[in-house]
Amino acid sequence: MISFGEKGIFYKNLPEKITLRESESWSQNYLINDSIKNYDWKITKETQEILGYETRKDTAVVDSTTTIEAWYAPKLPFKNGPDDFDGLPGLILKVEQISHHNDKSTTKTYTAISIKVGDEKTKITRPKKGKQVTPEEFKKENDEQMKKMREMYSEGVDKD
């Protein structure tokens, strides 16, 4: 099975400033260990209602090809959000990550579909399943496996 999807558990530890993502690739389980990214958020005056909460828009430039638009709810005082997005003065309810490559744009969007605020504390356990790697090591191992697969399938084929 070949899978590069982002299925599995995503764990974020704010005090330690780390993320752990369970992933399966080439029939092997991985635990990708990364640091929480610090975005240089720029405040805008735009607002929008999401799930009954007034949200405010902040933007950040990741690099020369990628920007982020995040909508956070100040009335939900949790400096957190989906995936590795956080650092705003309220819970992030929507994120659009926009990438530009070769005159084409792609957008990855995360949008909250419901909010349940409870009084109970939920115990969150740190995932341990899989070979611990950095994102760079994970990419390198996948690239090596892809190269092996290409070589395996190209053997025995006449090349002009």
C-alpha positions in Angstrom: 0.0 0.0 0.0 1.3 3.4 -1.0 -0.2 6.3 1.0 1.0 9.8 1.5 -2.2 11.1 3.1 -2.5 12.9 6.3 -4.7 10.3 8.0 -4.2 9.3 11.6 -3.7 11.2 14.8 -2.3 14.7 14.9 -1.0 15.7 18.3 -0.1 19.3 19.3 1.7 20.1 22.6 1.7 23.9 23.0 3.9 24.1 26.1 6.6 21.9 24.4 6.0 23.6 21.1 5.9 20.3 19.2 3.6 18.4 16.9 3.4 14.6 16.2 1.6 13.3 13.2 0.9 9.5 12.7 1.3 8.6 9.1 1.5 5.4 7.1 3.6 5.2 4.0 4.9 2.2 2.0 3.2 -0.1 4.6 5.3 1.4 7.4 4.0 3.4 10.4 5.7 6.8 11.1 5.4 9.3 13.8 6.5 12.6 12.3 8.0 15.0 14.9 8.0 18.7 14.1 8.1 22.0 15.9 5.1 24.4 16.1 5.6 27.1 13.5 5.5 30.7 14.5 3.6 32.8 12.0 4.0 36.6 11.8 0.3 37.4 11.9 -0.9 40.7 10.4 -4.3 42.0 11.8 -6.9 43.1 9.3 -10.3 44.8 9.9 -12.3 42.1 8.2 -14.9 40.1 10.2 -17.1 37.2 9.4 -19.6 35.0 11.3 -18.7 31.3 11.6 -20.9 29.0 13.5 -22.5 31.9 15.3 -19.2 33.5 16.4 -17.8 36.7 15.2 -14.4 36.0 13.8 -11.6 38.3 12.7 -9.2 37.8 9.9 -5.4 37.7 10.2 -2.9 37.0 7.5 0.6 35.6 7.4 3.2 35.1 4.7 4.9 31.7 5.0 7.4 32.2 2.1 7.5 33.7 -1.4 4.8 31.3 -2.7 2.5 30.7 0.3 0.2 32.9 2.4 -2.3 32.1 5.1 -5.7 33.7 6.0 -6.9 32.7 9.4 -10.3 33.6 11.0 -10.3 33.4 14.8 -13.1 33.9 17.4 -12.0 36.3 20.2 -14.9 35.0 22.4 -13.3 31.5 22.4 -10.1 32.3 24.4 -8.0 29.3 23.1 -4.8 30.3 21.2 -5.2 27.2 19.0 -6.5 26.0 15.7 -6.4 23.2 13.2 -3.3 21.4 12.2 -0.2 23.4 13.2 -2.0 26.8 13.1 -2.2 28.8 16.3 -0.9 31.9 18.1 -4.0 34.2 17.6 -6.0 35.6 20.6 -8.9 33.2 20.0 -9.7 29.8 18.5 -9.1 29.7 14.8 -12.3 28.5 13.1 -11.1 28.8 9.5 -7.8 28.7 7.7 -7.0 29.1 4.0 -3.4 28.3 2.9 -2.8 29.6 -0.5 0.1 28.5 -2.6 1.3 29.9 -6.0 3.4 27.8 -8.3 4.0 28.3 -12.0 1.0 30.6 -12.6 -1.3 28.2 -10.7 -2.8 28.7 -7.3 -3.9 25.9 -4.9 -5.9 26.5 -1.7 -6.0 24.2 1.3 -9.0 25.1 3.5 -9.8 24.1 7.1 -13.2 25.1 8.4 -14.8 24.2 11.7 -18.1 22.4 11.2 -19.2 22.4 14.9 -18.1 23.6 18.3 -18.8 21.9 21.6 -17.6 23.7 24.7 -17.7 21.4 27.7 -16.8 21.6 31.4 -15.0 18.3 31.4 -11.3 17.9 30.9 -10.4 15.3 28.3 -7.2 13.4 28.8 -5.1 13.6 25.6 -2.4 11.0 25.2 0.8 11.4 23.3 0.9 9.1 20.2 3.7 6.5 20.2 2.9 4.4 17.2 5.5 4.4 14.4 9.1 5.2 13.6 10.0 8.7 14.9 11.2 10.9 12.1 11.5 14.6 11.2 9.5 15.9 8.2 12.7 16.0 6.2 13.6 12.4 7.1 10.0 11.3 6.2 10.3 13.0 2.8 13.7 11.5 2.2 12.5 7.9 3.0 9.5 8.3 0.7 11.7 9.7 -2.1 14.0 6.7 -1.7 11.1 4.2 -1.8 9.7 6.0 -4.9 13.0 5.7 -6.6 13.3 2.0 -5.8 9.7 1.5 -7.2 10.6 3.3 -10.4 13.7 1.3 -10.9 11.8 -2.0 -10.2 9.1 -1.2 -12.8 11.6 0.1 -15.4 13.8 -3.0 -15.4 13.5 -5.2 -18.4 12.0 -2.5 -20.6 13.9 -1.5 -23.7 14.9 2.1 -23.7 15.6 3.9 -27.0 
